[in-house]
């Protein structure tokens, strides 16, 4: 991980027994030597993430948030497993050091990984670089996604990491359930998506690793080269359909995120950023696909799923245990996402 400018003192709600923590690291992380200083990364709406600094090296720790959690959410154990499994592949991931599932150490399960040096690019338009470098970074993101989707899940020991086939059916069911658990009011466009998506499933059971949150901000770019050196935030990863990742990765072409912006109305020729169709075509060339039918389904599904996730963040904010103080602002964002998703279907 990088971007030390985003670290803050550990939030009150996420403080833990640092003595127990250091004792644990001393016996479970090879060559770990204190003293240790701990800061929290400001970003991240789900699993609180911490910078661990010792005189010899820096680490990153991710833990579950405190409080009552939605079923199957905040699965740091799964993050650790997928990152560990990918160490031997050509998918760039941070080295993992230890997983602690004992809540008695710091109050929740956590894992520790290396801190990878590089750039975290938070805005899709990638300000401050040349058009040539923008094009190369987008191509590297596209290439890394195809590497991830080309991993032989059985050979990597991930054959049981999720169910094979019927991915969208299971995902629509799961995120509908999660949304209902966090629902605070009736949103018409969300109800429309909940009805439409199950009735329009694609007949394609391709199964690959599916990251679940694959976007530019969730990777570290080499400090000086347009290369992906680590993919981050594997919490939502499972075995699934690769086009779910591709569509989610392309959402930035369809809306302007209130914090990070987007690519709506971008001058692609001037900026060097590929158009959505060029980006899709590059992915299809790399994976041997002859185009994609019913693209609107995949994009609408991505908006639906993100709306459910954001609603969960909003509900945790209301309950007082979200990992960012901004969580309570997310209620209107969830509504906007469902409306955008429904607009993809209706052509508005």
Backbone torsions as a table, in degrees:
resi	resn	phi	psi	omega
1	UNK	NA	160.5	-178.3
2	UNK	-142.8	-160.9	173.5
3	UNK	69.9	59.5	-177.1
4	UNK	-64.0	-17.1	-180.0
5	UNK	-63.6	-19.4	-177.1
6	UNK	-92.4	7.4	-179.4
7	UNK	-89.7	145.5	-178.4
8	UNK	-134.9	167.0	171.8
9	UNK	-58.4	151.4	-179.1
10	UNK	-60.1	128.2	179.8
11	UNK	-64.0	148.9	-177.0
12	UNK	-54.3	-42.6	-176.8
13	UNK	-67.8	-17.2	-175.1
14	UNK	-112.9	9.4	178.4
15	UNK	-69.7	152.0	-177.6
16	UNK	-149.1	175.8	-177.7
17	UNK	-75.2	100.2	-175.6
18	UNK	-69.0	-28.3	178.3
19	UNK	-64.0	-48.4	177.0
20	UNK	-60.5	-39.9	-178.4
21	UNK	-62.4	-47.6	179.6
22	UNK	-62.9	-40.9	177.9
23	UNK	-60.1	-40.8	-179.0
24	UNK	-66.0	-46.5	-178.7
25	UNK	-63.6	-35.5	-178.2
26	UNK	-62.9	-29.0	-178.4
27	UNK	-102.5	-11.2	-175.4
28	UNK	-120.4	-9.6	178.5
29	UNK	-115.6	120.3	-176.9
30	UNK	-58.7	131.3	176.0
31	UNK	64.9	18.1	178.0
32	UNK	-72.3	130.9	178.0
33	UNK	-140.8	126.3	176.2
34	UNK	-77.6	-172.0	2.4
35	UNK	-72.0	160.4	-174.5
36	UNK	-118.7	134.0	169.1
37	UNK	-114.8	143.0	-173.4
38	UNK	-124.6	129.6	171.4
39	UNK	-127.4	162.0	-179.9
40	UNK	-110.5	139.7	173.3
41	UNK	-76.7	132.0	-178.9
42	UNK	-66.4	-38.2	-178.1
43	UNK	-70.4	169.5	177.0
44	UNK	97.0	118.1	-176.8
45	UNK	-98.4	-5.9	-170.2
46	UNK	-116.0	-83.0	-179.7
47	UNK	-91.4	118.5	177.8
48	UNK	-55.6	137.8	-173.9
49	UNK	-126.0	138.0	-170.5
50	UNK	-129.2	144.3	172.4
51	UNK	-94.8	123.5	179.0
52	UNK	-108.5	122.2	-175.2
53	UNK	-120.7	124.5	173.6
54	UNK	-118.9	169.2	179.3
55	UNK	-59.2	-27.2	-174.2
56	UNK	-98.3	-31.9	-178.0
57	UNK	-161.0	172.5	177.7
58	UNK	-117.8	146.2	178.5
59	UNK	-128.5	169.0	172.3
60	UNK	-125.3	134.9	177.1
61	UNK	-118.8	135.4	173.2
62	UNK	-121.5	137.1	-178.3
63	UNK	-134.1	163.8	172.2
64	UNK	-72.3	149.7	175.7
65	UNK	-73.4	161.8	177.3
66	UNK	-75.8	170.1	173.4
67	UNK	93.2	-178.3	178.8
68	UNK	-77.0	126.3	-174.8
69	UNK	-110.5	152.6	175.6
70	UNK	-65.6	150.5	-178.7
71	UNK	-55.5	134.8	175.5
72	UNK	64.8	8.1	179.5
73	UNK	-86.1	161.6	172.9
74	UNK	60.4	43.4	-172.1
75	UNK	-82.4	77.7	179.8
76	UNK	-64.4	-27.3	178.6
77	UNK	-62.5	-40.1	179.6
78	UNK	-71.0	-37.9	175.0
79	UNK	-56.1	-47.8	-177.4
80	UNK	-62.8	-42.3	-177.1
81	UNK	-65.0	-45.9	-176.8
82	UNK	-67.1	-41.0	179.3
83	UNK	-65.6	-38.1	178.5
84	UNK	-66.2	-40.5	-178.8
85	UNK	-67.3	-30.4	-176.3
86	UNK	-84.6	-2.6	-179.4
87	UNK	-56.0	-34.5	-174.6
88	UNK	-93.6	8.2	-179.9
89	UNK	-107.3	-178.4	177.1
90	UNK	-91.1	11.0	174.6
91	UNK	-82.5	122.8	-176.8
92	UNK	-76.2	119.6	178.0
93	UNK	-139.0	158.4	176.3
94	UNK	-70.6	148.1	174.5
95	UNK	-67.2	136.7	178.3
96	UNK	-99.6	143.3	-176.8
97	UNK	-110.7	-45.6	-178.4
98	UNK	-162.0	151.9	173.1
99	UNK	-121.9	129.9	177.0
100	UNK	-117.8	114.8	179.4
101	UNK	-98.6	2.5	-179.4
102	UNK	-86.5	110.1	-178.0
103	UNK	-68.0	-10.9	-178.9
104	UNK	-72.8	-16.0	-176.6
105	UNK	-75.8	-57.6	179.3
106	UNK	-128.6	10.6	176.0
107	UNK	103.9	-24.8	177.7
108	UNK	-146.6	161.3	171.8
109	UNK	-61.0	152.4	179.6
110	UNK	-155.3	166.1	169.5
111	UNK	-140.3	161.5	-178.7
112	UNK	-123.5	136.0	177.9
113	UNK	-135.2	172.5	178.0
114	UNK	-70.8	156.5	172.6
115	UNK	-94.8	113.3	-178.1
116	UNK	-89.1	130.5	-179.8
117	UNK	-82.0	141.8	178.4
118	UNK	156.0	-166.2	-176.3
119	UNK	-103.7	133.0	167.7
120	UNK	-104.5	116.1	-175.1
121	UNK	-99.3	113.1	-171.3
122	UNK	-92.2	-15.5	-178.0
123	UNK	-113.7	126.2	-176.7
124	UNK	-59.4	-25.5	179.5
125	UNK	-77.9	-6.1	176.6
126	UNK	47.7	70.2	180.0
127	UNK	-67.2	153.3	171.1
128	UNK	85.1	7.8	176.3
129	UNK	-127.3	169.2	-177.4
130	UNK	-77.3	157.7	175.1
131	UNK	-55.7	-36.0	179.4
132	UNK	-64.0	-42.4	179.7
133	UNK	-70.1	-37.2	176.0
134	UNK	-58.3	-48.0	179.8
135	UNK	-58.7	-41.6	-177.7
136	UNK	-68.9	-37.8	178.5
137	UNK	-65.8	-44.5	177.3
138	UNK	-62.5	-38.2	178.9
139	UNK	-67.4	-36.9	177.9
140	UNK	-66.6	-39.2	176.8
141	UNK	-63.2	-42.2	178.4
142	UNK	-63.4	-45.6	-178.8
143	UNK	-64.1	-41.3	179.3
144	UNK	-64.0	-38.1	177.5
145	UNK	-62.4	-42.0	180.0
146	UNK	-67.8	-35.6	175.2
147	UNK	-60.1	-43.7	179.0
148	UNK	-62.0	-43.4	-178.7
149	UNK	-73.3	-17.0	179.4
150	UNK	-91.9	-3.4	178.5
151	UNK	-63.0	132.6	173.7
152	UNK	-75.9	104.5	-171.4
153	UNK	-64.1	-33.7	179.8
154	UNK	-70.5	-43.1	179.0
155	UNK	-64.6	-30.5	-180.0
156	UNK	-82.8	1.3	-179.2
157	UNK	76.9	24.0	-176.2
158	UNK	-116.3	18.3	-178.2
159	UNK	-60.6	-23.7	179.8
160	UNK	-108.7	17.2	-177.5
161	UNK	-73.3	-16.7	176.9
162	UNK	-169.9	172.4	178.3
163	UNK	-79.3	148.4	179.9
164	UNK	-98.3	132.2	179.6
165	UNK	86.7	162.6	177.9
166	UNK	53.3	34.4	-174.2
167	UNK	-61.0	-49.8	-175.1
168	UNK	-67.7	-35.6	176.3
169	UNK	-60.1	-45.7	-179.3
170	UNK	-69.5	-39.3	-178.6
171	UNK	-67.8	-42.4	178.1
172	UNK	-62.0	-40.9	177.2
173	UNK	-63.5	-44.2	-177.7
174	UNK	-64.3	-48.8	-174.6
175	UNK	-76.0	-23.6	170.3
176	UNK	-65.6	-44.1	178.9
177	UNK	-63.2	-44.0	179.2
178	UNK	-63.7	-40.1	179.4
179	UNK	-63.6	-44.9	179.1
180	UNK	-60.7	-36.8	-179.6
181	UNK	-67.5	-24.6	-177.9
182	UNK	-111.1	4.9	-173.4
183	UNK	-64.4	137.3	179.3
184	UNK	-119.8	-14.9	175.9
185	UNK	-164.3	165.5	178.4
186	UNK	-81.0	126.1	178.4
187	UNK	-117.6	114.0	-171.6
188	UNK	-58.5	-44.4	-177.3
189	UNK	-67.4	-31.9	176.0
190	UNK	-67.7	-40.8	177.0
191	UNK	-62.1	-37.8	178.0
192	UNK	-62.8	-43.4	178.9
193	UNK	-65.3	-41.7	-179.9
194	UNK	-60.4	-30.8	178.4
195	UNK	-84.4	-42.3	-171.8
196	UNK	-74.2	-42.6	-173.3
197	UNK	-58.5	-47.4	179.6
198	UNK	-63.2	-23.7	-177.9
199	UNK	-87.3	-3.3	-174.7
200	UNK	-133.8	34.8	-179.1
201	UNK	-66.8	136.6	174.8
202	UNK	-71.3	148.8	179.9
203	UNK	-91.4	73.3	-175.2
204	UNK	-155.1	112.8	-176.5
205	UNK	-107.2	27.9	174.1
206	UNK	-51.7	134.3	-178.8
207	UNK	-126.8	125.9	177.2
208	UNK	-142.1	178.5	163.8
209	UNK	-60.5	134.8	177.3
210	UNK	-126.2	111.0	-173.8
211	UNK	-62.0	-45.5	176.7
212	UNK	94.5	-18.8	178.8
213	UNK	-147.7	44.6	-172.3
214	UNK	-82.0	107.3	179.9
215	UNK	-154.4	164.6	-173.6
216	UNK	-55.4	-40.1	-176.8
217	UNK	-67.1	-19.3	-178.0
218	UNK	-98.1	31.2	172.6
219	UNK	-144.1	158.7	177.3
220	UNK	-106.2	125.5	178.2
221	UNK	-95.8	139.2	179.2
222	UNK	-46.6	143.8	-176.9
223	UNK	-54.8	-33.9	-175.8
224	UNK	-128.0	-12.8	-176.9
225	UNK	-112.2	154.1	177.0
226	UNK	-82.1	62.5	-177.6
227	UNK	-128.8	143.9	174.5
228	UNK	-84.1	119.7	-179.9
229	UNK	-102.4	-16.0	174.9
230	UNK	-163.4	134.1	170.2
231	UNK	-94.6	133.2	-174.6
232	UNK	-110.5	176.1	168.3
233	UNK	55.0	69.0	-177.6
234	UNK	-93.5	13.5	-173.7
235	UNK	-55.6	-37.4	-175.1
236	UNK	-93.3	5.3	-176.5
237	UNK	-66.9	144.8	176.3
238	UNK	-158.9	-177.3	165.9
239	UNK	-83.0	129.6	-175.0
240	UNK	-163.6	-159.7	-176.4
241	UNK	-94.4	128.2	-176.2
242	UNK	-62.4	-28.7	-178.1
243	UNK	-72.2	-15.8	172.6
244	UNK	-66.7	-42.0	175.9
245	UNK	-64.7	-45.3	-177.6
246	UNK	-61.8	-46.1	-179.3
247	UNK	-65.0	-41.7	178.1
248	UNK	-62.2	-41.8	178.6
249	UNK	-62.8	-28.0	-178.6
250	UNK	-92.3	0.9	-178.7
251	UNK	-59.2	-29.5	-177.8
252	UNK	-62.7	-19.7	174.9
253	UNK	-75.0	-15.1	-169.5
254	UNK	-108.7	-13.7	179.6
255	UNK	-158.4	162.0	178.4
256	UNK	-101.2	113.0	177.8
257	UNK	-67.2	135.5	-177.2
258	UNK	-60.1	-24.0	-179.0
259	UNK	-102.9	-47.5	-171.4
260	UNK	-100.7	-9.9	179.9
261	UNK	82.9	-158.6	-177.6
262	UNK	-174.2	-166.7	-174.5
263	UNK	-111.2	12.4	176.2
264	UNK	-63.1	132.0	179.1
265	UNK	65.7	20.9	177.4
266	UNK	-72.7	141.8	171.2
267	UNK	-86.3	92.3	-172.1
268	UNK	-65.1	-39.5	-179.6
269	UNK	-62.8	-38.4	-177.3
270	UNK	-77.3	-34.4	-174.6
271	UNK	-87.3	-21.4	-175.6
272	UNK	88.9	-8.0	179.0
273	UNK	-74.0	135.4	178.9
274	UNK	-68.8	150.8	171.1
275	UNK	-68.0	165.9	177.9
276	UNK	-58.2	-43.7	-178.3
277	UNK	-65.1	-39.0	176.5
278	UNK	-63.3	-39.8	179.4
279	UNK	-65.6	-43.9	177.4
280	UNK	-62.8	-44.2	-179.0
281	UNK	-61.7	-38.9	178.0
282	UNK	-63.3	-42.0	177.7
283	UNK	-63.3	-44.1	-179.4
284	UNK	-63.0	-40.6	177.5
285	UNK	-61.1	-41.7	-176.4
286	UNK	-72.9	-25.9	-175.8
287	UNK	-108.9	1.7	176.7
288	UNK	76.6	19.5	178.3
289	UNK	-87.0	142.5	177.5
290	UNK	-98.3	67.8	-178.8
291	UNK	78.2	176.9	-177.5
292	UNK	-132.9	122.9	175.6
293	UNK	-87.7	153.7	174.7
294	UNK	56.1	43.3	-179.3
295	UNK	-56.2	-32.7	-177.4
296	UNK	-62.5	-29.9	177.3
297	UNK	-61.7	-49.0	-175.4
298	UNK	-64.7	-39.3	178.7
299	UNK	-69.2	-43.7	178.8
300	UNK	-62.2	-41.1	176.8
301	UNK	-59.6	-41.7	-179.4
302	UNK	-62.6	-41.9	177.3
303	UNK	-65.2	-42.1	178.8
304	UNK	-59.8	-47.9	-177.0
305	UNK	-64.8	-43.7	179.2
306	UNK	-66.7	-36.0	177.0
307	UNK	-61.0	-39.6	178.1
308	UNK	-66.3	-42.5	178.4
309	UNK	-62.1	-46.4	-178.5
310	UNK	-65.0	-36.2	176.4
311	UNK	-62.4	-36.8	175.9
312	UNK	-64.0	-40.9	176.4
313	UNK	-61.1	-44.9	179.7
314	UNK	-60.3	-45.2	-179.0
315	UNK	-64.6	-40.6	177.7
316	UNK	-64.5	-35.0	176.5
317	UNK	-62.6	-42.7	177.2
318	UNK	-63.5	-34.7	-178.8
319	UNK	-81.7	-9.8	173.3
320	UNK	88.1	15.2	-177.9
321	UNK	-130.4	21.6	175.6
322	UNK	-72.5	159.8	-175.3
323	UNK	-86.7	2.7	175.3
324	UNK	-138.6	142.1	179.9
325	UNK	-66.1	-16.6	-179.1
326	UNK	-81.1	-4.2	-171.1
327	UNK	-56.5	-37.0	-175.5
328	UNK	-69.3	-10.4	178.0
329	UNK	-85.5	1.2	-168.9
330	UNK	-89.7	-4.0	-179.4
331	UNK	-60.4	-49.1	179.2
332	UNK	-67.3	-31.3	178.8
333	UNK	-63.2	-42.7	179.0
334	UNK	-60.7	-41.4	177.9
335	UNK	-63.7	-43.6	-179.6
336	UNK	-60.4	-42.0	-178.7
337	UNK	-63.4	-43.0	179.8
338	UNK	-65.4	-36.3	177.7
339	UNK	-65.7	-42.7	177.6
340	UNK	-62.7	-40.5	178.5
341	UNK	-61.9	-43.8	179.8
342	UNK	-68.2	-34.4	177.6
343	UNK	-64.9	-31.0	176.3
344	UNK	-60.8	-36.2	-178.0
345	UNK	-78.2	-42.3	-175.8
346	UNK	-84.7	-10.5	177.9
347	UNK	78.5	18.6	179.7
348	UNK	-77.5	NA	NA
